[in-house]
Amino acid sequence: MTKGRPTTRWIYGSGAGDPGTPPPHLPPVDVVEEAQGWRLVFEIPGTDPETVRVDVAGRVVVVRGERRSTERVHGTFLCVERSAGPFERAIELPDEPDPEGGSATYADGLLTLEIPRRPASRRRTIPIRPARSPEKK
């Protein structure tokens, strides 16, 4: 994905694992920047939401979980395009989010995160007073 702010960096899982081990499934995600924050929509159909974990550390949002295959096969696969197993996806946001105000919903295979921006520090002006001159005797 090349559109969007150039400061946004996409991180795709840890990549750690034994040689020959396939990487974890990378669920597709849409990230929308809005005035009040971000909406992230992860496509994770067939995943029990109880197995999904969302963490926010600094500007990085990490979604991890596991999609389990419940299908029993009594034949030979001719084509396998649906994945099962663990997944992890990390997205770095362009600005600091406020994780305390975030929310997550899961419906129809879509995990939607609403993550607000951290409130901007309130600006204030510090008045400058003239220094007292030492009293003359």
C-alpha positions, 0 to 999 in steps of 0.5 A: 500500500503506497497511499497515505501519509509517508510517515506511516510505516506498515509492520508485518508480524515479527518474522521470527521463527524456525527456518522452514516455518511459514510466517503467521497469517497476515489479515488484511487491514484498512486504516482510516485516519479521521479528525478524532483518531483512526479506524482500523478494520481487520478481516479475520473471518472464522476467528473466535473474538475471545482468542484475539488480543489488541495491544497498543504501545506508543504509536504501534497497534498490534492485533494477534490471535488464532484462526482455527480450522474446524473442518474435517477432510476425508479427501485430498485437497486440490486447492487450499487458499484459506489459512488457519493458524496464528496471526499477528499484525502490527500497524504504526500510527503517524501520531500518538494514540490514546489507548484508554479511549479506544474501543473494539467490536467484532461482527461478520468477520471484521474486527473494528478498532476505533482509536482516538488521538491523544488529546493535544497538550493545552497551550498556555502562555506564561506571562513575563514579569519584570524582575525586582530590582534590589532595594537601594539603601 
